[in-house]
Amino acid sequence: MNYTGPKVRLSRKLGIELTQKAHKYVQRKPYPPGQHGSTKKRVKQSDFGKQLLEKQRLRLQYNISEAQMRNFFEKATKMVGNTGDILVQLMESRLDAFVYRSGFARSIYSARQLVTHGHILVNGKRLNIPAYQVKANDEVSIKEKTRKNEVIQDSIRSTAPPPYIELSKADFKARYLYVPPREEIPAICDVPLVVEYYSR
């Protein structure tokens, strides 16, 4: 099941900013939420605890369920190459992740909503499946009526997409140029620890 709880609290727990709103709170309170979050004396984290934290960080940056995450990992293990890199590449090529990286939405949650509500076109055809895997040279665009939305316009104006996305701000279109290497994907995570977690 996808996360629907408070995003700021989750951002503080994971130490990453999942939404724009979370930015000022994470900066002001850079420690986990709760009664003992700010205490200087912290319990040393076990290896399993570190693996679990990194797995949660990666999973929640893409707002996917545990079952989806495990399916991605199993798929990655069957492909040729570095399992961790392939895992992140598969998650990054989800349609909702692409919509977010392109700047059409301010958060992965908003991106998912845009897709499920039918505001996104892939190669000119409406697609409402967030888990759809975008392929190289696919063109993703905003539906004509939705382009008038001020939130979307502001988001696109202020965005700077990663190198594997070619964005046409005037046309509200983005193209997936190639499958990016891990170092170009802005996901914050120690991926080898995620691989260790699922390899137990």
N, C-alpha and C positions, 0 to 999 in steps of 0.2 A: 504494500500500500504506500502511496506517495505521502510525503509529509505535508500536513495542513496546519500545524501548530504555529506558535510565535516564532517568527524568523530571526528577530534580534537575539532572543535568548539562545537559539540554536547557533547563531553566528558566534556568540561569545563562548559557547561551549566548545565549538570546533576551532576557534581562533582564526576564522576566515569570514569575509564579508559576503553574505549570500544575497543581500539586497542593498540598494543605495542608502536606504534608511539606516541600515545596520552600521554604516561607516562611522558616524559620529559616536555611537554608543561603544563600538569596539575600541575606538581611539581613546575614549574617556575612561572606559573600564576594561583594560586589556587582560582580563582574567575571567575564569568560568563563573557562571551565575550561581546563586545560592548562598547560604549562610557562611560557608567556609571557603568560598571562591577566592576571596582576597587575602587569605592568611598566607604569611610568608613561608610557613613550614608546610611543605607539600609532601605527600606520600610518594615515594619513588615508584614510577610506573613499571609494571612488568612487561616482558617482551610481548606477551599476548595483548596486554592493554594498549601498547603502542600500535600493534598491528590492527587491532579493532578500531582505534581512533582514526588511523589513516584510511581504513576501509570506509568508515562512516563519512569522512571528509570527502572522499571521492564520490561516493554514492549520492550524497546529498547536494553536491555541487551540480549534479545532473538531475536531481529530483526524481530518482527512479526507485523502484521497490527492491527489496533484498532478492526476490526471485529473479527479477530482471538482471540484477548485478551478477548473480551466480551464473545465469545463462550466458551473459557476455564473457565471463571468465572461461567457462567451458568451451565456448566458441573460439576464444583466443588461444587456448591450449592446443587446439586442433589445427591451427594455422602455422605456417612456417615463419619464424622470426622470433623476436623478443616478446614473450607473453605479456609483460607489463605494458610495453609500448603499443602492442596491438589492442590490448584491452582499452586503453585510453582513446586510441584512434576510433574504435568501434563506437564508443560512447559519444565522442565528439561529432561523429557523422549522423547522429540522431537529428531528425528535422527540428525538434524544439531547441536543441543545443545550437544548431546552425542559425535559426531565427534569432536567438539571443546574441550569438557572436557577431552577427551581421549588424546588430544595432537596431533591429526592428522592435525590440522589447528591452526594458530596463533590467529585467531579471529572468531567470529560467522559469519562474512561476508564471510571469506574464506571457512569456514565449509559449509555454504549454497551452495557456488559455487562448491565445491568438490562433494556434493550430486547431485545437479542438472545436472552436467556435466557427471554423471555416473561413478565416480571413487570409489564409495563406495559399498561394498557388505554387505548384512545382511544375516547371516546364509548361506553364499556361493552364494547368489543370488543378482544380481545387483539391486539396488533400488535408484531411483532418485527423491524421494518425501521427501523434508525436514521436512514436518509435520508428517511423519510416527512416530507412538508411539512405541518406543523400549520397549520390555518386559523383565522381569527378565530372565536371562540365554541366551538372544540373544547375538550372536557373530557378531561384526561389524569389517570389515577389509578393507584394501586398495587394490584396484585392482593391480594385479601383475606388469603391465607396469608402473603404477603411483608410485610405491615404489622407483623408481630411482630418483624421483624429490628431489633435494637437500633441498628445502625449507621444504618439509614434513619430510625429514630425520632429519634436524636440529631441527624442532619443536618437534618431538618425543623424540629425545635425551635429550632435556632440560626440558621435562614435568614431572610433578608429579601429576598424576590423583587423584581425591578424592577417599575415601575408597570404594565406591560402584561400582568402575570401576576397573577391573583387566586387566592390560595392558601387552601385550607381545611385547616389543619393537623390538625384533629380527624378529618376524613374522608379524609385522604391524597389530596386532589383539587386540581387546579389548572386554571384556565381561561385560555385565550389570548384576551385582551380585544380586542386590535387589533394591526396591524402597526406596530411601534414606529419612531419616527424615529431616525436615527443617534445623536443625543446621548443617548438613553435606553439604548442597547445597551452593556453594559459591556465590550465587546471592546477590548483595548488594541492600537491599530494606527494608523499614518498611512496611511489608506486611499488618498488620491490617489497615493501612491508605488506602491501595489499596482496601481492602474489603469495607471499609466505602465509598470510592468513588463510587463503583458500586452498593452499597446498597441504595444510595440516592433515 
